[in-house]
Amino acid sequence: MVPLMRWVWSASHIATKQGRRDCCAAVHLGGLMHEMVKGGNVGLASLSEDVGSVMMSLSWGSPTGEGDADVSVLLLTADGKVRSDGDFYFYNNPVAADGSVQLLGKAPTADGSEDRITFDLTAIPAGVDQIVVAASRYESARFSELQDLRLTLADGSGESLLRFAIDDPGEVSALLFGEFYRRGGDWKFRAIGQGYESGLAGVATDFGVDIDDDAGTDVDEDVDEVEGASDADAGPESESPVRTSEAVSVIPAQPSSPAVESVPGAGVEAAPRPARPRTAKKKVTLPKVAKKSLAENDSWRGARLFPASALKSDHERETRATSVLLSVMAQVPEFGRRLTAAFGAPVGRMETFTEVTLPNGESPRRPDGVIRVERAGKLWTALVETKTNGNPLKPDQVQAYADIAARRGYEAVITLSNDVELEGSPLVEVKLDGRRKHKVALWHLSWAEVAHQAQLLIRHEGVGNAAHAWLLQELLHYLQHENSGCHGFQNMGRSWVPVRNAIDAETLCQGDPRAVEVVESWERLVRQVCLRLGGELGEKVLPVQRAKRGTDPASRRAALADRLCVDGRLDAELRIEGTPGVLALCADLRTGKLRTSIEIAAPDQGYPLTWAKRLVRRLAEAPADLHVETLLEEQTGGPRGTLERLRPEPADILPKNGAQITGFRLSLFRGMGNTRGTAESGFIRSVDESVDRFHASVVVHLEGRSARARRPVDA
């Protein structure tokens, strides 16, 4: 998932590295951050007063931007073993029932991704003495292929406490990053950095998880998930394994959950069986096709829980959107937790409020909403400021809410708008009185992210019951209504037209700040495309940024802006899980053309003519105007042609001189929208349609799994 972006006010962080192996001796005072070394340990209480709840981030990069791994957490007793297999948390078991562990998923970074985990250390059971954090790679992939492996830890206010970099992980497929452990009633952290050649199965077995090595099999079946509000007493989700790096099952020692029925006709016995967590990732499931309508004709419109047609003003849109979202968050726990977990909120009873009046000198303030979560008698509170219809956030409003939150001891201010926040480029500049002891975190959430999370739950992952699914469907319908004003990033900005005109006239110079604004708008658009496509597919779709490690975001965008001035092109790459290559997108502002493409590697075995014939067969349903280009080892241009010409003669794509073929590039072209908005002739609309067409007509035919099972179905 594209990340829920955040800004955190805190003192400046100064990293100091110590050479001692037994501990990390730097002192955390006034915002200093520990630089841990392998084997080092430190008490959390010495780093911050707010360590009851902490957030850990594991991150990595790769030269191609495609390397990835998955995190896992094990709760251990004093003897170094799990109490039961339920103490093993990973992608199929991401949240502890007591809220002590929450795996939040992935966020893109400049050259890779970051996995985040929150720990409520006050909720860790008394019998648990250690919490081990690990990560594992897929199939034959090794951690030595990744770069810049590091762990960071932040306290409850979002202030970074420590960092641990792993320089040489070795040829291993699993890696222990670190562990929390109890000493004298307090929690300490130890940097481990130990690798496992046996992968995730080896890690789990060493810590006492019971592994069934024969359970990992491929099952290709469609599972009906949610039919609608009329289906009362919806049963538990059906789960099917999908082959990944670890095709093993975990047999739980704790009491089993309700029986899960197999899908008839799928070749699996229909007898009930206990639900078992699997280290093979869950298969994406899709809801049933909607029942045939009872309407007399197409002019009849179904009644909606959240009507949007009567909205007339921006104030009405903001008020309605805030109330709709917060009410669904409170009523659908899965959805509310999904949105607030990344903000540091605990798992607990959530209540939401709108139009709350808070004292602020002589002029009381009324934030658009308030979120409160209660856990063990403690309250977590966030103020919400909402904008719709492309309206920008107002710095003075956000500043006032930040000041109020600090005075009243609230934890966060959440801004919600159509805009997408970028790393190093905050949407509003806000200052906080550094003399105040209480720190407030400022987070930003886009409407595109809200829709993305709703889609993942109701179309792919499932929720607790049919009523919850119906509420999410109504929310999604409201967000997508043309009158709601909640459509995400919709405007390329005021610099878009001047920059296009200057490129046409060849008068755009390097260093022009308008070019940087266009690059930022392009990056926001690409992130939104990832959110939308990921929600439809139920897969992780992340932007790839091929930048040198440690590059400042502002410097990187300035370099891209200079390249735009010289080449007149905007380039982006999307990494879609399960796809054999990276989807590339190029907007050529000089020619007015959009190009979507993907490169696939040549097979390791066989003959070039066999490769060409097989490729043409796989693309039997692809558009006739698809361009196919052969990639050669010498980096010189290889043969190319349209699919229409190659279908009768696949050999035409082979080089005549017998040069070594390294792969093939598949491309589609279309005209680029002129205007800066989302109208039929708009640039944003043309980008969305290009990506959708290329994925649906080309990429799905290249995937290893069933294309039919991965296509989105409207609920």
PyMOL commands that set and color helices and strands:
alter all, ss='L'
color gray80, all
select helices_A, chain A and resi 44-46+85-87+121-123+143-145+199-206+314-331+333-343+395-408+447-461+466-480+496-504+513-537+553-567+608-618+643-646+650-653+683-697+699-701+707-710
alter helices_A, ss='H'
color red, helices_A
select strands_A, chain A and resi 6-8+15-17+33-36+41-43+53-61+70-76+88-89+101-108+112-120+130-136+147-154+160-166+174-183+186-196+211-212+249-250+349-354+369-375+378-386+412-417+441-446+541-544+569-576+583-588+593-601+627-632+637-642+661-671
alter strands_A, ss='S'
color yellow, strands_A
deselect
rebuild
show_as cartoon
